């Protein structure tokens, strides 16, 4: 199963469902190109730039898109605007970021001020990481020709950004909000996910020392927060150790958001309310 997972990292797969179940992207194997899955009107991603050149500015969108692989490979835990252009400001690039997200090209993952619900209210909009909706394209664009080592099962620290991208892609496909936490005292938590009224923590370990996770351990042991579940995804087998569940990479496919109730938890007694209103009218 792990070998199939590594192959999937190279080829890529649908990040979003099709219309009737959402629009999406599907990879063109071996080309490093992404196509829309909108049927007969599908066109390579590069062609789409022509359609938005006047509205958003082709050069800015291209600069962001081309910067994603290097930004993910960086040790800095956020997207750095100054790497696009010296003196760059978010106001000038905001529409380009929005287009990349809405077109299904890029996936933003926002930093939160605290790993507690509601995550969207705790989000820091200016601190984020940007992933590609197609990990196959990211693999093609990444330096170092990683395809052969991945096919041979040699997944180490150098593949960390690719693994993060796969997980961001998988989580986003389930309509879950992408968030992470990074603070000097605790370190970085790869994914902070909403689970009903609680929060799940998810860490990815690409190396062989997946039992070493100081950031996750500090967060779990802290008296400031309580978490529903904590996961470590690694090359090992499924194993429970204390409050942490270790799972192989491919089991991210089973990660599901909590289902919302189909009916209201509180159901008003309409008949009682109506009779109360009639009694009040009679007294008047």
C-alpha positions as CSV (number, residue, x, y, z in Angstrom):
1,X,0.0,0.0,0.0
2,X,2.8,2.4,0.8
3,X,4.3,1.8,-2.7
4,X,1.0,2.7,-4.3
5,X,0.9,5.8,-2.1
6,X,4.3,6.9,-3.3
7,X,3.3,6.3,-6.9
8,X,0.2,8.5,-6.3
9,X,2.5,11.2,-5.1
10,X,4.2,11.3,-8.5
11,X,1.2,10.9,-10.7
12,X,-1.2,13.0,-8.6
13,X,-4.9,12.6,-8.3
14,X,-8.2,14.6,-8.1
15,X,-8.2,17.2,-5.4
16,X,-11.8,18.2,-5.8
17,X,-14.9,16.5,-7.0
18,X,-16.7,17.4,-10.3
19,X,-19.7,19.7,-10.6
20,X,-22.7,18.1,-9.3
21,X,-20.2,17.2,-6.6
22,X,-17.9,20.3,-7.1
23,X,-15.4,21.3,-9.7
24,X,-12.0,19.8,-9.8
25,X,-8.6,19.2,-11.4
26,X,-7.0,16.0,-12.6
27,X,-3.4,15.4,-13.5
28,X,-2.0,14.6,-16.9
29,X,0.4,11.7,-16.0
30,X,4.0,12.2,-17.0
31,X,3.6,15.8,-18.2
32,X,3.6,17.8,-15.0
33,X,0.6,19.5,-16.4
34,X,-2.8,19.9,-14.8
35,X,-6.1,19.9,-16.7
36,X,-9.6,20.9,-15.8
37,X,-12.0,17.9,-15.6
38,X,-14.9,20.0,-17.0
39,X,-15.4,17.5,-19.9
40,X,-15.0,18.6,-23.5
41,X,-14.1,22.1,-22.5
42,X,-11.0,21.0,-20.6
43,X,-7.8,22.8,-21.3
44,X,-4.3,22.8,-19.8
45,X,-3.7,25.1,-16.9
46,X,-1.3,27.2,-18.8
47,X,-4.0,28.2,-21.2
48,X,-6.1,29.5,-18.3
49,X,-3.6,32.3,-17.7
50,X,-4.6,33.9,-20.9
51,X,-8.2,34.2,-19.7
52,X,-7.3,36.2,-16.6
53,X,-4.4,38.2,-17.9
54,X,-6.3,41.5,-18.0
55,X,-8.3,41.1,-14.8
56,X,-5.6,39.9,-12.3
57,X,-2.3,40.3,-14.0
58,X,-0.6,37.3,-15.5
59,X,2.9,38.1,-14.2
60,X,1.8,38.1,-10.5
61,X,-0.1,34.8,-10.8
62,X,2.8,33.2,-12.6
63,X,5.2,34.5,-10.0
64,X,3.2,33.0,-7.2
65,X,2.6,29.7,-9.0
66,X,6.3,29.3,-9.8
67,X,7.3,30.2,-6.3
68,X,5.3,27.5,-4.5
69,X,7.8,24.6,-4.8
70,X,10.7,26.6,-3.4
71,X,8.5,28.2,-0.7
72,X,7.3,24.7,0.5
73,X,10.9,23.5,0.5
74,X,11.9,26.4,2.7
75,X,12.3,26.0,6.5
76,X,10.3,29.2,7.0
77,X,6.8,28.2,8.0
78,X,4.9,30.7,5.9
79,X,4.7,32.1,2.4
80,X,7.2,34.9,2.1
81,X,6.0,37.7,-0.3
82,X,9.4,39.3,-0.6
83,X,10.6,36.3,-2.5
84,X,8.2,37.3,-5.3
85,X,9.5,40.8,-5.5
86,X,11.4,43.1,-3.2
87,X,8.9,45.3,-1.3
88,X,5.9,43.2,-2.3
89,X,2.7,43.9,-0.4
90,X,-0.3,41.7,0.1
91,X,-2.7,44.3,-1.2
92,X,-1.1,44.1,-4.7
93,X,-1.1,40.3,-4.8
94,X,-4.3,39.5,-3.0
95,X,-6.4,39.1,-6.1
96,X,-3.8,36.8,-7.6
97,X,-3.8,34.6,-4.5
98,X,-7.6,34.5,-4.6
99,X,-7.7,33.5,-8.3
100,X,-5.2,30.6,-7.7
101,X,-7.5,29.3,-4.9
102,X,-10.8,29.8,-6.6
103,X,-9.5,28.3,-9.9
104,X,-8.6,25.1,-8.0
105,X,-4.8,25.6,-8.6
106,X,-3.6,26.3,-5.1
107,X,-4.6,25.5,-1.5
108,X,-3.9,28.0,1.3
109,X,-3.3,26.7,4.8
110,X,-3.7,29.4,7.4
111,X,-1.8,29.8,10.7
112,X,-4.0,30.0,13.8
113,X,-3.3,32.0,16.9
114,X,-4.4,29.1,19.1
115,X,-5.4,25.5,18.3
116,X,-8.9,25.9,19.5
117,X,-12.3,26.3,17.9
118,X,-13.5,28.3,16.1
119,X,-10.4,27.9,13.9
120,X,-11.6,30.4,11.3
121,X,-11.8,33.2,13.9
122,X,-8.3,32.4,15.2
123,X,-6.8,32.5,11.7
124,X,-4.0,34.8,10.8
125,X,-4.8,35.8,7.3
126,X,-1.4,37.2,6.5
127,X,0.4,34.0,7.7
128,X,-0.2,31.1,5.5
129,X,1.4,28.3,3.4
130,X,0.4,27.6,-0.2
131,X,0.1,24.2,-1.6
132,X,-0.7,22.9,-5.1
133,X,-3.9,21.1,-5.8
134,X,-2.0,18.5,-7.8
135,X,1.0,16.9,-6.0
136,X,2.1,15.3,-9.2
137,X,2.8,18.7,-10.6
138,X,4.6,19.7,-7.5
139,X,6.8,16.6,-7.7
140,X,7.6,17.5,-11.3
141,X,8.6,21.1,-10.4
142,X,10.6,20.2,-7.3
143,X,14.4,20.2,-7.6
144,X,16.4,17.0,-7.2
145,X,14.4,14.5,-9.5
146,X,12.5,12.9,-6.6
147,X,10.5,10.6,-8.8
148,X,13.0,7.7,-8.8
149,X,13.7,7.7,-5.0
150,X,10.0,7.8,-4.3
151,X,9.3,4.8,-6.5
152,X,12.0,3.0,-4.7
153,X,10.4,3.8,-1.4
154,X,13.2,6.1,-0.3
155,X,11.0,8.7,1.5
156,X,13.1,10.9,3.7
157,X,13.3,14.4,5.0
158,X,13.7,15.8,1.4
159,X,10.1,14.5,0.6
160,X,8.6,16.4,3.6
161,X,7.1,19.2,1.5
162,X,5.6,16.7,-1.0
163,X,4.0,14.7,1.9
164,X,2.5,17.9,3.3
165,X,1.1,18.7,-0.1
166,X,-0.5,15.2,-0.4
167,X,-2.1,15.6,3.0
168,X,-3.3,19.2,2.3
169,X,-4.8,17.9,-0.9
170,X,-6.5,14.9,0.8
171,X,-7.9,17.0,3.6
172,X,-9.2,19.8,1.4
173,X,-11.0,17.2,-0.8
174,X,-13.1,16.4,2.2
175,X,-14.2,20.0,2.6
176,X,-12.1,20.4,5.7
177,X,-10.5,23.8,6.5
178,X,-6.7,23.7,6.3
179,X,-5.0,25.2,9.4
180,X,-1.7,24.9,11.2
181,X,-0.2,26.3,14.4
182,X,3.3,27.7,14.8
183,X,4.5,29.3,17.9
184,X,8.0,29.6,19.4
185,X,7.1,28.0,22.7
186,X,5.5,24.9,21.2
187,X,6.9,24.7,17.7
188,X,4.9,23.8,14.6
189,X,1.8,21.5,14.4
190,X,1.4,20.5,10.7
191,X,-2.4,20.3,10.7
192,X,-5.0,21.6,13.2
193,X,-8.4,20.2,12.1
194,X,-11.8,20.9,13.5
195,X,-13.7,17.9,14.8
196,X,-17.1,19.1,15.8
197,X,-16.6,21.4,18.8
198,X,-13.1,20.0,19.4
199,X,-9.8,19.9,17.5
200,X,-7.7,17.1,16.1
201,X,-3.9,17.4,15.7
202,X,-2.2,15.8,12.8
203,X,1.6,15.5,12.3
204,X,3.5,14.1,9.3
205,X,6.9,12.4,9.9
206,X,8.8,11.6,6.7
207,X,11.9,10.2,8.4
208,X,12.5,7.1,10.5
209,X,12.2,8.7,13.9
210,X,8.5,9.2,13.9
211,X,8.3,8.5,17.7
212,X,10.1,11.9,18.2
213,X,7.5,14.7,18.1
214,X,8.3,17.4,20.6
215,X,5.9,20.0,19.2
216,X,2.9,17.6,19.4
217,X,3.9,16.3,22.8
218,X,4.2,19.8,24.2
219,X,0.7,20.7,22.8
220,X,-0.9,17.6,24.3
221,X,0.7,18.0,27.7
222,X,-0.2,21.7,27.9
223,X,-2.9,22.7,30.3
224,X,-4.1,25.5,27.9
225,X,-5.9,23.2,25.5
226,X,-7.7,19.9,25.2
227,X,-7.8,17.9,21.9
228,X,-10.1,15.2,20.6
229,X,-7.4,13.1,18.9
230,X,-3.8,13.3,17.9
231,X,-2.3,11.5,14.9
232,X,1.2,10.8,13.6
233,X,1.3,9.7,9.9
234,X,4.5,7.9,9.1
235,X,6.1,4.9,7.4
236,X,5.3,2.6,10.3
237,X,2.2,0.4,11.0
238,X,-0.9,1.4,12.9
239,X,-0.2,1.7,16.6
240,X,-1.7,3.4,19.6
241,X,0.7,4.8,22.2
242,X,-0.8,6.8,25.0
243,X,-3.0,9.5,23.5
244,X,-1.3,9.4,20.1
245,X,-2.3,7.1,17.2
246,X,0.4,6.3,14.7
247,X,-0.8,5.5,11.2
248,X,0.8,4.8,7.8
249,X,0.7,7.6,5.2
250,X,-2.0,6.1,3.0
251,X,-4.5,5.9,5.8
252,X,-5.2,9.7,5.4
253,X,-7.8,8.5,2.9
254,X,-9.9,7.4,5.9
255,X,-9.8,10.8,7.5
256,X,-13.4,12.1,7.6
257,X,-15.0,15.3,9.1
258,X,-17.6,14.8,11.8
259,X,-21.1,14.4,10.2
260,X,-23.6,17.1,10.9
261,X,-26.9,16.0,12.3
262,X,-29.6,15.7,9.6
263,X,-32.2,17.2,11.9
264,X,-32.1,19.8,14.6
265,X,-31.0,18.6,18.0
266,X,-33.7,20.9,19.6
267,X,-37.1,20.4,18.2
268,X,-39.8,22.9,19.3
269,X,-43.3,21.7,20.2
270,X,-45.3,23.6,17.6
271,X,-48.7,22.4,19.0
272,X,-47.9,23.7,22.5
273,X,-46.8,27.1,21.1
274,X,-49.9,27.4,19.1
275,X,-52.2,26.5,22.0
276,X,-50.4,29.0,24.2
277,X,-50.9,31.7,21.6
278,X,-54.7,30.9,21.3
279,X,-55.1,31.0,25.1
280,X,-53.5,34.4,25.1
281,X,-55.8,35.7,22.4
282,X,-58.9,34.5,24.3
283,X,-57.8,36.3,27.5
284,X,-57.4,39.5,25.5
